[in-house]
Amino acid sequence: MTSHDVVAIARRVLSVRKVGHAGTLDPMATGLLVLGVGAATRLLGHLAGSDKVYAATLRLGQSTVTDDREGQVTHTTSAAGLTDDAVRAAVAGQVGALQQVPSSVSAVKVDGRRSYDRVRAGEEVELAARSVTVHAIDVHRLTRPTPDLVDVEVTVSCSTGTYVRAIARDVGAALGVGGHLTALRRTSSGPFDTGQARPVEEAAGALGERGSGPGVLGLADAARAVFPARELTAEEAVALGYGQRVPATGTPGLHAAVAPDGRLVALVEDDGRIARVAVGFPAP
């Protein structure tokens, strides 16, 4: 399934058009996709920038046109001579602040068109490097599926916008044998992880039937998980509901402004001595 497919399933099960997601997953990837339904779609833009964690398998000894298993193999160089220590050192070289060049078949837009659409149309595409941060890569296991290939199972913790496919490609390049990605699973996005998640049909069914259930978070709970909470008085809740300003929170950044009844009223941000509404959530 593509991320668009997942959204379409949720819309069908819920009979609701207003459904979105926070951060696209490649079609070959599995794992966590955070959806917003109804008013919760207003949170999604603030969730997409969260750090991510992935479980992945890098294959050394082959390069592909897409930097993953779905693309045609372009080069094969035996990895038989690689030691485990050399592989671990090359992986460690991908940790930190990086200037990373996305795969040419990524969703990055070039003059208004997706890069992968241009590649599929036969165009040559060269993408500019972008700043990303890889916080950690833990190597769990190295195996040799054939004498000439090495598979490396890793967990990658990184900033948003990081391409794990590019990490596989660049590790292979550093070792002189080429590399690509054979498996990718997103296990967490910001404060949310797969332990909280459920298949989309199950989660959407629970939301539609009972308004809550496994795989479902209420709007206020989701906002509290991402932002520090600003507990409002009843008077402040009414004021913010009219778009008025309230006294400053006292700390920088967005805060989830929650009414005494537990309802999310707004995301607010300090502006001098007052807090202004950045995103409002009108009472139903």
C-alpha positions as CSV (number, residue, x, y, z in Angstrom):
1,M,0.0,0.0,0.0
2,T,1.0,3.6,-0.6
3,S,0.4,6.2,2.0
4,H,-2.4,7.5,-0.3
5,D,-4.0,4.0,-0.2
6,V,-4.0,4.0,3.6
7,V,-5.7,7.4,3.6
8,A,-8.3,6.1,1.1
9,I,-9.1,3.1,3.2
10,A,-9.6,5.3,6.3
11,R,-11.9,7.6,4.3
12,R,-13.9,4.6,3.1
13,V,-14.3,3.0,6.5
14,L,-15.2,6.2,8.2
15,S,-17.2,7.7,5.3
16,V,-15.2,10.9,5.9
17,R,-13.3,12.9,3.3
18,K,-11.1,14.9,5.7
19,V,-8.3,12.5,6.4
20,G,-4.6,13.1,6.0
21,H,-1.2,11.7,7.0
22,A,1.9,13.1,8.7
23,G,4.8,12.0,6.5
24,T,4.8,9.8,3.4
25,L,6.0,6.2,3.5
26,D,7.6,4.7,0.4
27,P,5.4,2.0,-1.2
28,M,8.0,-0.7,-0.3
29,A,8.1,0.5,3.4
30,T,5.9,-0.8,6.2
31,G,5.2,0.4,9.7
32,L,3.8,3.5,11.3
33,L,1.7,6.1,9.4
34,V,0.1,8.7,11.6
35,L,-3.3,9.8,10.2
36,G,-5.4,12.8,11.2
37,V,-9.2,12.7,10.9
38,G,-11.4,15.8,10.7
39,A,-10.1,18.7,12.8
40,A,-7.0,16.6,13.7
41,T,-5.7,17.2,10.1
42,R,-4.7,20.7,11.4
43,L,-2.1,19.0,13.6
44,L,-0.5,17.0,10.8
45,G,1.8,19.8,9.5
46,H,3.3,20.1,13.0
47,L,3.8,16.4,13.3
48,A,5.5,15.8,10.0
49,G,8.7,17.5,11.2
50,S,9.3,15.1,14.0
51,D,12.3,12.8,14.2
52,K,11.7,9.2,12.9
53,V,13.1,5.7,13.7
54,Y,13.4,3.0,11.1
55,A,14.3,-0.7,11.1
56,A,16.1,-1.4,7.8
57,T,18.2,-3.9,5.9
58,L,21.1,-2.6,3.8
59,R,22.5,-4.9,1.0
60,L,26.1,-4.3,0.1
61,G,27.5,-5.6,-3.3
62,Q,24.8,-4.3,-5.6
63,S,23.6,-0.8,-6.7
64,T,20.1,-0.2,-8.1
65,V,18.6,2.7,-10.1
66,T,16.2,3.5,-7.2
67,D,18.7,2.7,-4.3
68,D,16.2,0.1,-3.1
69,R,15.1,-3.5,-4.1
70,E,12.4,-2.3,-6.4
71,G,14.9,-0.8,-8.9
72,Q,16.9,-2.5,-11.6
73,V,20.4,-3.5,-10.6
74,T,22.9,-1.2,-12.2
75,H,26.2,-2.4,-10.8
76,T,27.5,-5.6,-9.0
77,T,30.7,-5.7,-7.1
78,S,31.6,-8.5,-4.8
79,A,31.5,-7.7,-1.1
80,A,33.2,-11.0,-0.2
81,G,36.4,-9.2,0.9
82,L,34.6,-6.8,3.4
83,T,35.2,-7.4,7.0
84,D,32.5,-6.8,9.7
85,D,34.7,-4.1,11.2
86,A,34.9,-2.3,7.8
87,V,31.2,-2.5,7.3
88,R,30.5,-1.1,10.9
89,A,32.9,1.7,10.3
90,A,31.2,2.7,7.0
91,V,27.8,2.7,8.7
92,A,29.2,4.8,11.5
93,G,30.3,7.3,8.9
94,Q,26.7,8.0,8.1
95,V,25.9,9.3,11.6
96,G,25.8,13.0,12.4
97,A,25.0,16.1,10.4
98,L,25.0,15.2,6.7
99,Q,24.7,16.7,3.3
100,Q,22.6,14.0,1.8
101,V,21.6,13.7,-1.9
102,P,18.1,12.2,-2.2
103,S,17.5,9.3,-4.6
104,S,16.6,10.5,-8.1
105,V,13.3,8.6,-7.8
106,S,12.3,10.3,-4.6
107,A,9.2,12.5,-4.2
108,V,11.3,15.7,-4.2
109,K,9.8,18.2,-6.6
110,V,11.9,19.6,-9.5
111,D,10.3,22.6,-11.2
112,G,6.9,21.6,-9.9
113,R,7.1,17.9,-10.9
114,R,8.0,14.9,-8.7
115,S,11.6,13.7,-9.4
116,Y,10.4,10.1,-9.8
117,D,7.9,11.2,-12.5
118,R,10.8,12.9,-14.4
119,V,13.0,9.8,-14.1
120,R,10.2,7.5,-15.3
121,A,9.7,9.9,-18.3
122,G,13.3,9.2,-19.3
123,E,14.8,12.5,-18.0
124,E,18.1,12.8,-16.2
125,V,17.6,14.2,-12.8
126,E,20.3,15.5,-10.4
127,L,19.0,16.6,-7.0
128,A,20.8,19.0,-4.7
129,A,22.2,17.8,-1.3
130,R,20.1,18.7,1.7
131,S,21.0,19.0,5.4
132,V,19.8,16.1,7.5
133,T,20.8,14.7,10.9
134,V,21.2,11.0,11.6
135,H,21.2,10.7,15.4
136,A,22.2,7.0,15.6
137,I,22.5,3.8,13.5
138,D,22.6,0.6,15.6
139,V,23.9,-2.4,13.7
140,H,22.2,-5.6,14.9
141,R,23.3,-8.3,12.5
142,L,25.5,-8.9,9.5
143,T,24.7,-11.9,7.2
144,R,26.0,-13.1,3.9
145,P,23.0,-14.4,1.8
146,T,25.5,-15.2,-1.0
147,P,29.3,-15.2,-1.0
148,D,29.3,-11.8,-2.8
149,L,26.6,-10.0,-0.8
150,V,26.4,-8.6,2.7
151,D,23.1,-7.8,4.4
152,V,23.2,-5.3,7.4
153,E,20.2,-5.1,9.7
154,V,20.1,-1.7,11.4
155,T,18.0,0.7,13.4
156,V,18.2,4.3,12.2
157,S,17.2,7.3,14.3
158,C,17.1,10.5,12.2
159,S,15.6,13.8,11.4
160,T,12.7,14.2,9.1
161,G,13.7,14.4,5.5
162,T,16.4,11.7,5.8
163,Y,16.4,9.0,3.1
164,V,17.4,5.6,4.5
165,R,17.8,4.5,0.9
166,A,20.5,7.1,0.5
167,I,22.3,5.8,3.6
168,A,22.4,2.3,2.0
169,R,23.7,3.8,-1.2
170,D,26.3,5.9,0.5
171,V,27.6,3.1,2.8
172,G,28.0,0.9,-0.3
173,A,29.8,3.8,-2.1
174,A,32.2,4.3,0.8
175,L,33.1,0.6,0.8
176,G,33.5,0.6,-3.0
177,V,30.9,-2.1,-3.6
178,G,27.6,-0.3,-4.0
179,G,24.6,-0.7,-1.8
180,H,20.8,-0.5,-1.7
181,L,17.9,-0.9,0.7
182,T,16.0,-4.3,0.8
183,A,13.7,-3.6,3.8
184,L,12.3,-0.6,5.6
185,R,9.9,-0.3,8.5
186,R,9.1,3.0,10.3
187,T,8.8,2.1,14.0
188,S,8.2,5.6,15.4
189,S,7.4,9.2,14.4
190,G,7.9,11.7,17.1
191,P,6.2,10.5,20.3
192,F,4.1,7.8,18.4
193,D,5.3,4.3,17.8
194,T,4.0,1.0,16.3
195,G,3.2,-0.3,19.8
196,Q,0.2,2.2,19.8
197,A,-0.8,1.5,16.2
198,R,-3.2,-0.9,14.6
199,P,-4.1,-1.8,11.0
200,V,-5.9,1.1,9.4
201,E,-9.2,-0.8,8.9
202,E,-9.2,-1.8,12.6
203,A,-8.3,1.7,13.9
204,A,-10.7,3.4,11.6
205,G,-13.5,0.9,12.5
206,A,-12.9,1.6,16.3
207,L,-13.1,5.3,15.7
208,G,-16.2,5.1,13.6
209,E,-18.1,2.8,15.9
210,R,-17.0,4.0,19.4
211,G,-15.1,7.1,18.9
212,S,-12.1,5.5,20.5
213,G,-10.2,2.2,20.7
214,P,-6.8,0.6,19.9
215,G,-4.9,2.6,17.4
216,V,-6.9,5.8,18.1
217,L,-5.9,8.9,20.1
218,G,-8.2,11.8,20.9
219,L,-7.3,15.2,19.6
220,A,-6.2,16.6,23.0
221,D,-4.2,13.5,23.9
222,A,-2.4,13.6,20.5
223,A,-1.6,17.3,21.0
224,R,-0.4,16.7,24.6
225,A,1.9,14.0,23.3
226,V,3.6,16.4,20.9
227,F,3.5,19.8,22.7
228,P,3.7,21.0,26.3
229,A,0.2,21.6,27.7
230,R,-1.2,25.0,28.6
231,E,-4.1,24.4,31.0
232,L,-6.7,27.1,30.5
233,T,-9.2,28.6,32.8
234,A,-12.8,28.6,31.5
235,E,-12.5,32.3,30.7
236,E,-9.3,31.8,28.7
237,A,-10.9,28.9,26.8
238,V,-13.8,31.2,25.8
239,A,-11.4,34.0,24.8
240,L,-9.2,31.8,22.7
241,G,-12.4,30.3,21.1
242,Y,-13.1,33.9,19.8
243,G,-9.5,34.2,18.6
244,Q,-8.5,36.6,21.4
245,R,-5.2,36.6,23.1
246,V,-4.4,35.4,26.6
247,P,-1.5,36.0,29.0
248,A,1.8,34.5,27.8
249,T,2.6,30.9,28.6
250,G,6.2,31.9,29.7
251,T,8.1,29.4,27.6
252,P,8.9,29.4,23.9
253,G,7.3,27.3,21.3
254,L,3.9,26.0,20.6
255,H,1.7,24.8,23.5
256,A,-1.5,22.7,23.5
257,A,-4.1,24.9,25.0
258,V,-6.6,22.6,26.8
259,A,-9.9,23.7,28.3
260,P,-11.0,22.6,31.8
261,D,-13.3,19.9,30.2
262,G,-10.2,18.4,28.4
263,R,-11.0,19.8,25.0
264,L,-8.2,21.1,22.8
265,V,-8.9,24.7,22.1
266,A,-5.9,25.8,20.2
267,L,-2.1,25.6,19.7
268,V,-0.8,28.9,21.1
269,E,2.5,30.6,21.0
270,D,3.9,33.5,23.1
271,D,4.2,36.9,21.4
272,G,5.7,39.1,24.0
273,R,3.4,39.3,27.1
274,I,0.5,37.5,25.4
275,A,-0.1,34.2,23.8
276,R,-1.7,34.1,20.4
277,V,-3.6,31.4,18.5
278,A,-1.4,29.6,16.0
279,V,-4.0,26.9,15.1
280,G,-7.5,27.0,16.4
281,F,-9.8,24.0,17.0
282,P,-13.4,25.3,17.2
283,A,-15.8,23.6,19.6
284,P,-18.0,21.0,17.7
